[in-house]
């Protein structure tokens, strides 16, 4: 009788585990729930990353940076995308103080997307002055798509490190370190962007998806 109960319980557990596995999508080292992934009419895959996902990506990036075993002069954030990962990295660096004390944070505002969300030539909206070709500094962005932004930085400050949460195949070469790589035709929506419906190709579908997320 006890054995029967044991196997019945085990069966329920395995069925539940299989159901959970079937409802998740693998994105690099992340397991994303299917409700946070959808494909629009242009066959673009949209992936919504939660704050927990971003903490995990920040942990990966920090460990890679720490393994470099260098003393940093500071971080250079590339607004707007680089602001959130810069904040999370600075918290980790400040807590352990392995990579440096009294870390300086600067911003270098570059724009590579038009208002219609199409990639265009890099425009420098603000700049920073770094000595020795940027040695000891780390540029931080959320992702590298085709490598244009990091390519601009590499030309200006070749000794600065370039890191980001996410790399796509065409931009992978431009980053020294990244947390995960995703397919080129993937549209990432970060937790703090969930109300920016205009970022989506299919606005009606996006609005439906966002409303569903906000009501959970």
C-alpha positions in Angstrom: 0.0 0.0 0.0 2.8 2.4 0.9 4.7 1.5 -2.3 1.6 2.2 -4.3 1.3 5.6 -2.7 4.9 6.3 -3.3 4.8 5.5 -7.0 1.5 7.4 -7.3 3.1 10.5 -5.8 6.2 10.1 -7.9 4.1 9.9 -11.1 2.3 13.1 -10.1 5.7 14.8 -9.5 7.1 13.6 -12.9 4.0 14.7 -14.8 4.1 18.1 -13.1 7.9 18.4 -13.9 7.2 17.4 -17.5 4.4 20.0 -17.8 6.7 22.7 -16.4 9.5 21.8 -18.8 7.0 21.9 -21.7 6.0 25.5 -20.7 9.5 26.9 -20.7 11.8 28.1 -23.4 15.6 28.0 -23.3 17.4 31.3 -23.9 21.1 30.8 -23.3 21.4 29.8 -19.7 17.9 31.2 -18.9 14.7 29.2 -18.6 11.9 31.5 -19.8 8.3 30.7 -19.2 6.3 30.4 -22.5 3.9 33.1 -21.4 6.9 35.6 -21.8 7.7 34.5 -25.3 5.7 35.2 -28.5 6.2 35.5 -32.2 4.7 38.4 -34.1 3.3 38.6 -37.6 6.8 39.5 -39.0 8.1 36.3 -37.5 10.1 38.2 -34.9 10.5 36.4 -31.5 9.8 38.7 -28.6 11.1 37.7 -25.2 10.2 39.4 -21.9 12.9 39.2 -19.3 11.8 39.5 -15.6 13.8 41.3 -12.9 14.9 37.9 -11.6 16.3 37.2 -15.1 18.3 40.4 -15.1 19.7 39.7 -11.6 20.9 36.3 -12.9 22.5 37.9 -16.0 24.2 40.5 -13.8 25.6 37.7 -11.7 27.1 36.0 -14.7 28.6 39.2 -16.1 30.1 40.1 -12.7 31.7 36.7 -12.3 33.3 37.0 -15.8 34.5 40.5 -15.0 35.9 39.4 -11.6 37.8 36.5 -13.3 39.7 39.1 -15.3 41.3 40.1 -12.0 42.0 43.7 -12.8 41.6 46.9 -10.8 39.0 49.1 -12.4 39.0 52.8 -12.5 35.3 52.9 -13.2 32.3 52.0 -15.3 31.0 53.9 -18.3 27.3 53.5 -18.9 25.8 53.9 -22.4 22.3 55.4 -21.9 19.6 54.4 -21.9 20.1 50.7 -22.2 23.3 50.5 -20.2 22.0 52.3 -17.1 20.3 49.3 -15.5 23.2 46.8 -16.0 25.6 49.4 -14.8 23.6 49.9 -11.6 23.5 46.2 -10.9 27.2 45.7 -11.6 28.2 48.6 -9.5 26.2 47.2 -6.6 28.1 43.9 -6.9 31.5 45.5 -7.3 30.8 47.8 -4.3 29.7 45.0 -2.1 32.7 42.8 -2.6 35.3 45.5 -3.4 37.4 43.0 -5.4 37.7 45.0 -8.6 38.4 48.4 -7.0 37.4 50.9 -4.3 35.5 54.2 -4.8 34.4 53.2 -8.3 33.6 56.1 -10.6 30.6 55.9 -12.9 30.4 58.0 -16.0 27.9 58.1 -19.0 28.7 58.2 -22.7 25.5 58.9 -24.5 25.5 57.3 -28.0 22.4 56.9 -30.2 22.3 54.2 -32.9 18.5 53.8 -33.3 16.0 56.2 -34.9 12.7 57.0 -33.3 11.2 54.4 -35.6 13.5 51.9 -33.9 15.7 51.4 -37.0 19.4 51.1 -36.6 21.4 54.0 -38.1 24.8 55.6 -37.9 26.2 56.3 -34.4 25.5 59.8 -33.1 27.5 61.0 -30.1 25.2 63.0 -27.8 27.6 63.3 -25.0 31.2 62.2 -24.4 33.8 61.4 -21.8 37.5 61.9 -21.6 39.4 58.8 -20.6 43.2 58.6 -20.3 45.5 56.0 -21.7 43.0 54.9 -24.4 40.4 53.9 -21.8 42.6 51.4 -19.9 41.0 50.3 -16.6 37.5 51.4 -17.7 34.5 49.2 -18.5 31.8 50.2 -21.0 28.4 48.7 -20.1 25.4 48.3 -22.3 22.3 46.0 -22.2 23.0 44.2 -25.5 25.0 44.3 -28.7 23.0 43.8 -31.8 25.3 44.3 -34.8 28.2 45.7 -32.8 28.0 49.3 -34.0 27.9 51.0 -30.6 30.8 48.9 -29.2 32.6 49.3 -32.5 32.5 53.0 -32.1 33.9 52.7 -28.5 36.6 50.3 -29.6 37.9 52.8 -32.1 37.8 55.7 -29.6 39.1 53.8 -26.5 40.6 50.5 -27.6 41.9 49.6 -24.1 38.5 49.9 -22.4 36.6 46.7 -21.8 33.1 46.3 -23.4 30.5 44.2 -21.7 26.8 43.6 -21.9 24.0 41.3 -20.7 23.1 39.9 -24.1 24.9 39.5 -27.4 23.5 38.6 -30.8 25.6 36.7 -33.4 26.4 39.8 -35.5 27.5 41.8 -32.5 29.1 39.1 -30.5 32.6 40.1 -31.7 32.3 43.6 -30.4 32.0 42.6 -26.7 34.7 41.3 -24.5 32.2 39.7 -22.2 28.4 39.0 -22.2 26.1 36.9 -20.1 24.2 35.1 -22.8 23.9 34.9 -26.6 20.5 34.9 -28.4 19.5 34.4 -32.1 19.8 37.5 -34.2 16.0 37.7 -34.9 15.1 38.0 -31.2 13.5 41.1 -29.7 14.4 41.4 -26.0 12.0 43.3 -23.8 13.4 44.1 -20.4 11.3 44.2 -17.2 11.6 48.0 -16.9 10.4 48.4 -20.5 7.1 46.5 -20.2 4.9 49.6 -20.9 6.9 50.7 -24.0 4.4 49.2 -26.5 5.9 51.1 -29.4 9.0 48.9 -29.3 6.9 46.0 -30.7 6.2 45.3 -34.4 2.7 44.1 -33.7 1.3 46.7 -31.4 -2.1 45.0 -30.9 -0.5 41.7 -29.9 2.1 43.5 -27.7 -0.6 45.4 -25.9 -2.5 42.2 -25.2 0.7 40.5 -24.0 1.6 43.5 -21.7 -1.9 43.7 -20.2 -1.7 40.0 -19.5 1.7 40.4 -17.7 0.5 43.4 -15.6 -2.6 41.4 -14.5 -0.6 38.4 -13.2 
